Amino acid sequence: MKMDTDYPKKEVLDTENTEVPSSTNESTQGFKIPTEIIELPSRGLLYDKSSPLSSGTVELKYMTAKEEDILTTESFIKKGVVLDRFLESLIVTDGVKLDDFIIGDIDAITVAARIFGYGNEYEVSISTPSGKKQMESIDLSEISLNFLEDAYIKERGLNEFDFELPSSKVVISFKMLTQADQKKLQQEIDKNKKIFTGQSKLSSTQLKHQIVSIDGNSDPKYIREFVDSAMLASDARALRKYIEGIQPGVNLSVEVTDRETGETFPVDTPIGVQFFWPDAKV
């Protein structure tokens, strides 16, 4: 997996000492808002050639007071759509919807939006291995991108990959989940929690949404029955590990030090409303 350790490419604007980028977003009132071109971890390889996302980049405008208001809109927070509305407001590129994005690409523009809006430093409370809570300052500029490599794709513009299960030798074709796919997955997970008294069945449910064919059979019912009844645990684990190894996205894991023991440990940078608006009481 190719990684970019210099992300995002451009520094946050210093409006006193730095020229405003030539790319701007002009509102109907005539105000010009700076914008940035953000690289997508997928490199645009999984989007149809007719999609603007196939260029491998997306244009975002800088955050304004309008976006801060979105982040604290109670109705959006209650519905769980606040970050969607926030990102939709920032995307300048015409002809794209947030539901079209591969999840890893959404993660990339989310981190970039935070850096361009509030800078690299992110203060967050984390749980340590010793069981304590401690505040940690995470440098978001150290977060890297995992770029999709040409060797893994079947053809440009096709979101489909092949993997032979090591034990059964069955050939699985799968896709990288989009925002639209993720919403359907979450709906099913939530439904399963109610039916199975809190058991989300996350692993098997995600495979059912991610697998597109089994030995060439793309019937959804067949795929679900195979995952439930015929897929060996070792094969399922191997498939998940393979997907994790090639999927484009953001490496959110950073090393921090447990102040109680002095030992370092990895932690995934949490992303939520407070990632952008730490003073929000949500």
C-alpha positions as CSV (number, residue, x, y, z in Angstrom):
1,M,0.0,0.0,0.0
2,K,1.5,3.3,-1.1
3,M,1.3,6.0,1.7
4,D,1.6,9.8,1.5
5,T,3.2,11.2,4.7
6,D,2.8,14.8,3.6
7,Y,-0.9,15.4,3.9
8,P,-2.6,17.6,3.0
9,K,-0.2,19.1,0.5
10,K,-0.8,22.8,1.3
11,E,-0.3,24.5,4.6
12,V,-3.2,26.3,6.4
13,L,-3.4,29.9,5.2
14,D,-1.7,32.7,7.2
15,T,-3.9,35.6,6.0
16,E,-1.3,38.2,7.2
17,N,1.8,36.7,5.5
18,T,0.5,34.3,2.8
19,E,-1.1,35.1,-0.5
20,V,-4.7,33.8,-0.9
21,P,-4.8,30.8,-3.2
22,S,-5.7,31.5,-6.8
23,S,-8.6,29.0,-6.6
24,T,-11.6,30.7,-4.9
25,N,-15.2,30.1,-4.4
26,E,-17.3,33.3,-5.1
27,S,-20.7,33.5,-3.5
28,T,-23.7,35.4,-4.9
29,Q,-22.7,38.3,-2.6
30,G,-19.3,38.7,-4.3
31,F,-17.2,37.4,-1.4
32,K,-14.3,35.2,-2.4
33,I,-13.7,32.2,-0.1
34,P,-10.3,30.4,-0.5
35,T,-10.4,26.8,-1.7
36,E,-8.0,23.9,-1.9
37,I,-7.6,20.9,-4.2
38,I,-7.5,17.7,-2.1
39,E,-6.0,14.4,-3.3
40,L,-8.3,11.4,-2.9
41,P,-6.8,8.1,-1.6
42,S,-8.6,6.2,-4.3
43,R,-6.8,8.4,-6.9
44,G,-10.2,8.4,-8.7
45,L,-9.6,4.9,-10.0
46,L,-12.9,3.4,-8.7
47,Y,-15.2,6.1,-10.1
48,D,-16.9,6.0,-13.5
49,K,-15.0,8.1,-16.0
50,S,-18.1,10.4,-16.3
51,S,-17.7,11.4,-12.6
52,P,-15.7,14.4,-11.7
53,L,-14.2,12.3,-8.9
54,S,-12.4,10.2,-11.5
55,S,-9.8,13.0,-11.7
56,G,-8.6,11.8,-8.3
57,T,-9.1,15.2,-6.6
58,V,-11.9,17.3,-5.2
59,E,-12.1,21.0,-4.5
60,L,-13.1,22.1,-1.0
61,K,-13.7,25.7,0.3
62,Y,-12.4,26.9,3.6
63,M,-14.8,26.8,6.6
64,T,-16.8,29.8,7.4
65,A,-19.2,30.8,10.2
66,K,-21.9,29.1,8.1
67,E,-20.2,25.7,8.5
68,E,-19.7,26.2,12.2
69,D,-23.5,26.8,12.5
70,I,-24.1,23.5,10.7
71,L,-21.9,21.7,13.1
72,T,-24.1,22.9,16.1
73,T,-27.5,22.5,14.4
74,E,-29.4,20.3,16.9
75,S,-31.7,18.7,14.4
76,F,-28.8,17.6,12.2
77,I,-27.0,16.2,15.3
78,K,-30.1,14.2,16.4
79,K,-30.6,12.8,12.9
80,G,-26.9,11.8,12.7
81,V,-26.4,13.8,9.5
82,V,-24.4,16.7,10.8
83,L,-21.1,15.8,9.3
84,D,-22.7,15.0,6.0
85,R,-24.3,18.4,5.8
86,F,-21.0,20.0,6.9
87,L,-19.0,18.3,4.1
88,E,-21.7,18.9,1.5
89,S,-21.4,22.6,2.3
90,L,-17.6,22.6,1.8
91,I,-17.5,20.7,-1.5
92,V,-17.0,23.0,-4.5
93,T,-16.6,20.5,-7.3
94,D,-19.7,20.4,-9.4
95,G,-21.7,17.2,-10.2
96,V,-20.8,15.1,-7.1
97,K,-22.8,13.9,-4.1
98,L,-21.4,12.8,-0.8
99,D,-23.1,9.4,-1.3
100,D,-20.9,8.8,-4.4
101,F,-17.7,9.0,-2.4
102,I,-15.7,5.9,-1.3
103,I,-15.5,5.9,2.5
104,G,-11.8,6.3,2.5
105,D,-12.0,9.4,0.3
106,I,-14.6,11.0,2.7
107,D,-12.1,10.4,5.6
108,A,-9.4,12.2,3.6
109,I,-11.5,15.3,2.9
110,T,-12.8,15.3,6.5
111,V,-9.2,15.5,7.9
112,A,-8.2,18.1,5.3
113,A,-11.3,20.3,6.1
114,R,-10.3,20.2,9.8
115,I,-6.7,21.2,9.1
116,F,-7.7,24.1,6.8
117,G,-10.3,25.2,9.2
118,Y,-8.6,25.1,12.6
119,G,-5.0,24.1,12.0
120,N,-2.9,20.9,12.7
121,E,-3.2,20.6,16.4
122,Y,-6.2,18.6,17.8
123,E,-6.7,18.3,21.5
124,V,-8.6,15.1,22.4
125,S,-9.3,13.0,25.5
126,I,-8.1,9.4,25.1
127,S,-8.2,6.2,27.2
128,T,-4.8,4.8,28.1
129,P,-3.9,1.1,28.7
130,S,-3.6,1.8,32.4
131,G,-7.3,2.8,32.4
132,K,-6.8,6.5,32.8
133,K,-8.0,9.4,30.8
134,Q,-5.5,11.9,29.5
135,M,-5.6,14.9,27.1
136,E,-3.4,14.5,24.1
137,S,-2.4,17.0,21.4
138,I,-2.4,15.2,18.0
139,D,-0.6,16.7,15.1
140,L,-3.0,16.1,12.2
141,S,-0.2,16.9,9.7
142,E,1.4,13.6,10.7
143,I,-1.7,11.7,9.4
144,S,-0.9,9.9,6.1
145,L,-3.0,8.7,3.2
146,N,-3.1,5.1,2.0
147,F,-3.3,5.3,-1.8
148,L,-5.0,2.6,-3.9
149,E,-2.4,1.0,-6.1
150,D,-2.9,0.1,-9.8
151,A,-2.0,-3.5,-9.3
152,Y,-5.1,-4.2,-7.3
153,I,-7.8,-2.9,-9.6
154,K,-9.4,-4.9,-12.4
155,E,-10.0,-1.9,-14.7
156,R,-10.1,1.9,-14.2
157,G,-13.6,3.1,-13.4
158,L,-14.7,-0.3,-12.0
159,N,-15.1,-0.6,-8.2
160,E,-14.5,-4.3,-8.0
161,F,-11.7,-6.5,-6.8
162,D,-11.0,-10.3,-6.8
163,F,-9.7,-12.5,-4.0
164,E,-9.5,-16.3,-3.8
165,L,-10.4,-17.6,-0.4
166,P,-7.3,-19.6,0.8
167,S,-9.1,-22.6,2.3
168,S,-12.2,-23.1,0.0
169,K,-10.5,-21.7,-3.1
170,V,-13.8,-19.8,-3.9
171,V,-13.2,-16.6,-5.8
172,I,-14.8,-13.6,-4.1
173,S,-15.4,-10.3,-6.0
174,F,-15.9,-7.3,-3.7
175,K,-16.2,-3.6,-3.7
176,M,-15.1,-0.7,-1.6
177,L,-18.1,0.7,0.2
178,T,-19.4,4.1,-0.7
179,Q,-21.2,6.5,1.6
180,A,-24.5,5.2,0.2
181,D,-23.4,1.6,0.9
182,Q,-22.4,2.6,4.4
183,K,-25.8,4.0,5.1
184,K,-27.5,0.8,4.0
185,L,-25.1,-1.2,6.1
186,Q,-25.7,0.9,9.2
187,Q,-29.5,0.6,8.8
188,E,-29.2,-3.2,8.8
189,I,-26.8,-3.2,11.7
190,D,-29.2,-1.1,13.7
191,K,-32.1,-3.4,12.8
192,N,-30.1,-6.5,13.8
193,K,-29.4,-5.0,17.2
194,K,-33.1,-4.8,17.9
195,I,-33.8,-8.3,16.6
196,F,-30.8,-10.1,18.2
197,T,-31.0,-8.2,21.5
198,G,-27.9,-6.0,21.0
199,Q,-25.8,-8.3,18.8
200,S,-24.9,-6.2,15.7
201,K,-23.4,-9.0,13.6
202,L,-21.1,-6.4,12.2
203,S,-18.5,-8.6,10.5
204,S,-20.9,-10.8,8.5
205,T,-23.3,-8.0,7.7
206,Q,-20.5,-5.9,6.2
207,L,-19.3,-8.8,4.1
208,K,-22.8,-9.2,2.7
209,H,-22.8,-5.6,1.6
210,Q,-19.2,-5.6,0.3
211,I,-19.2,-8.9,-1.7
212,V,-20.6,-8.5,-5.2
213,S,-20.2,-12.1,-6.5
214,I,-19.1,-15.5,-5.4
215,D,-17.5,-17.7,-8.2
216,G,-19.3,-15.4,-10.6
217,N,-22.8,-15.7,-8.9
218,S,-24.0,-12.2,-8.1
219,D,-27.4,-13.1,-6.7
220,P,-27.8,-11.2,-3.4
221,K,-29.7,-14.1,-1.7
222,Y,-26.9,-16.5,-2.7
223,I,-24.2,-14.2,-1.3
224,R,-26.0,-13.8,2.0
225,E,-26.6,-17.6,2.4
226,F,-22.9,-18.2,1.6
227,V,-21.7,-15.7,4.2
228,D,-24.0,-17.1,6.8
229,S,-23.6,-20.8,6.1
230,A,-20.7,-21.7,3.9
231,M,-17.9,-19.2,4.5
232,L,-15.2,-20.6,6.8
233,A,-14.1,-18.4,9.6
234,S,-10.5,-18.6,8.4
235,D,-11.5,-17.5,4.9
236,A,-13.6,-14.6,6.2
237,R,-10.7,-13.4,8.3
238,A,-8.3,-13.7,5.3
239,L,-10.8,-11.7,3.2
240,R,-11.2,-8.9,5.7
241,K,-7.4,-8.7,6.2
242,Y,-6.9,-8.4,2.4
243,I,-9.5,-5.7,2.1
244,E,-8.0,-3.8,5.0
245,G,-4.6,-4.1,3.4
246,I,-5.5,-2.6,0.0
247,Q,-8.4,-0.2,0.8
248,P,-7.7,3.5,0.2
249,G,-8.2,5.8,3.1
250,V,-6.5,7.7,6.0
251,N,-4.2,6.2,8.5
252,L,-5.7,7.6,11.7
253,S,-3.5,5.6,14.0
254,V,-1.0,7.7,16.0
255,E,1.5,6.8,18.8
256,V,1.0,8.4,22.1
257,T,2.6,8.0,25.6
258,D,0.8,6.7,28.6
259,R,1.8,9.3,31.3
260,E,1.1,6.8,34.0
261,T,3.6,4.1,32.8
262,G,5.7,6.0,30.2
263,E,4.9,3.4,27.6
264,T,3.8,4.3,24.1
265,F,0.7,2.8,22.5
266,P,-1.4,3.3,19.3
267,V,-4.7,5.2,19.3
268,D,-7.1,5.9,16.5
269,T,-7.8,9.6,16.1
270,P,-11.5,10.0,16.9
271,I,-13.5,11.9,14.3
272,G,-16.9,13.4,15.1
273,V,-18.6,16.8,15.6
274,Q,-16.0,17.8,18.2
275,F,-13.2,17.1,15.7
276,F,-14.2,20.4,14.2
277,W,-16.0,22.2,17.0
278,P,-14.4,21.2,20.3
279,D,-16.5,23.6,22.3
280,A,-19.8,22.1,21.0
281,K,-21.8,20.6,23.9
282,V,-22.8,17.4,22.0
